[in-house]
């Protein structure tokens, strides 16, 4: 499930309340601690809660009790290279080989 898809499960207006922790998506819908997708005014369903829950003392012990409904897909990295990196590497390799050959054959 993507982050965008996860955001649809915010627990509001009768929707399911899902939250992701460490890449795993849990269903908090049946918990009395998650009313309308809100956990005690501290956390909102429908998003990745990993960073928010890092300091919480009960993350693994409590969160892992909820039903798992999927895995959070990470966004594909954006390709920023123009592909020139390979050409530079080849040029450097040729120069190094030429220098080695020059000093060995000298």
C-alpha positions as CSV (number, residue, x, y, z in Angstrom):
1,X,0.0,0.0,0.0
2,X,1.3,3.4,-0.9
3,X,1.3,6.4,1.5
4,X,-1.4,7.9,-0.6
5,X,-3.6,4.8,-0.2
6,X,-2.8,4.6,3.5
7,X,-4.1,8.2,3.9
8,X,-7.6,7.0,2.9
9,X,-7.7,4.9,6.1
10,X,-7.8,7.7,8.6
11,X,-10.6,6.4,10.8
12,X,-12.9,9.3,10.2
13,X,-16.5,9.1,9.0
14,X,-16.7,5.3,9.4
15,X,-13.5,4.6,7.5
16,X,-11.0,2.0,8.8
17,X,-8.1,3.3,10.9
18,X,-4.8,2.0,9.6
19,X,-1.3,3.1,10.6
20,X,2.1,2.1,9.5
21,X,5.0,1.3,11.8
22,X,8.4,0.2,10.5
23,X,6.9,-0.6,7.1
24,X,4.1,-2.7,8.4
25,X,0.5,-1.5,8.2
26,X,-1.8,-2.3,11.2
27,X,-5.5,-2.0,11.6
28,X,-6.4,0.0,14.7
29,X,-10.1,0.2,13.8
30,X,-11.4,-2.0,16.7
31,X,-9.3,-0.4,19.4
32,X,-11.1,1.7,22.0
33,X,-7.9,3.7,22.1
34,X,-8.3,4.9,18.5
35,X,-11.5,6.9,18.4
36,X,-12.3,8.3,14.9
37,X,-8.7,7.5,13.9
38,X,-7.3,9.6,16.7
39,X,-5.1,8.0,19.5
40,X,-5.5,10.1,22.6
41,X,-4.9,13.3,20.7
42,X,-1.3,12.3,20.0
43,X,-1.5,10.3,16.8
44,X,-3.7,10.2,13.7
45,X,-4.4,7.1,11.7
46,X,-3.9,7.1,7.9
47,X,-0.2,7.7,7.9
48,X,3.3,6.4,8.7
49,X,3.6,6.6,12.5
50,X,7.2,5.2,12.7
51,X,8.9,8.5,13.7
52,X,6.1,9.6,16.0
53,X,6.3,6.3,17.9
54,X,10.0,6.0,18.2
55,X,9.9,7.5,21.7
56,X,6.8,5.6,22.8
57,X,7.5,2.9,25.3
58,X,4.9,0.5,24.0
59,X,5.5,0.4,20.3
60,X,6.4,-3.2,19.8
61,X,4.5,-4.7,22.7
62,X,1.2,-3.0,21.8
63,X,1.3,-2.2,18.1
64,X,2.2,-5.7,17.1
65,X,-1.0,-7.0,18.7
66,X,-3.1,-5.3,16.0
67,X,-4.0,-7.2,12.8
68,X,-1.5,-6.7,10.0
69,X,-3.2,-5.5,6.8
70,X,-0.2,-4.9,4.6
71,X,3.2,-3.4,4.0
72,X,4.0,0.2,3.2
73,X,5.5,0.7,-0.2
74,X,8.4,3.1,-0.3
75,X,8.4,5.6,-3.1
76,X,10.7,4.7,-6.0
77,X,13.9,6.8,-5.9
78,X,13.9,9.5,-8.5
79,X,16.7,9.1,-11.0
80,X,18.7,12.3,-11.0
81,X,21.8,11.2,-12.9
82,X,22.0,12.0,-16.6
83,X,24.0,8.8,-17.1
84,X,27.3,10.6,-17.5
85,X,28.8,8.8,-14.5
86,X,29.7,5.7,-16.5
87,X,31.5,7.7,-19.2
88,X,33.6,9.5,-16.6
89,X,34.5,6.1,-14.9
90,X,35.6,4.7,-18.2
91,X,37.8,7.8,-19.0
92,X,39.4,7.6,-15.6
93,X,40.1,3.8,-16.0
94,X,41.7,4.4,-19.4
95,X,43.9,7.1,-17.9
96,X,45.0,4.9,-15.0
97,X,45.8,2.0,-17.3
98,X,47.8,4.4,-19.6
99,X,49.8,5.7,-16.7
100,X,50.5,2.2,-15.4
101,X,51.6,1.1,-18.8
102,X,53.8,4.2,-19.2
103,X,55.7,3.6,-15.9
104,X,56.0,-0.1,-16.4
105,X,57.3,0.1,-20.0
106,X,59.6,3.0,-19.2
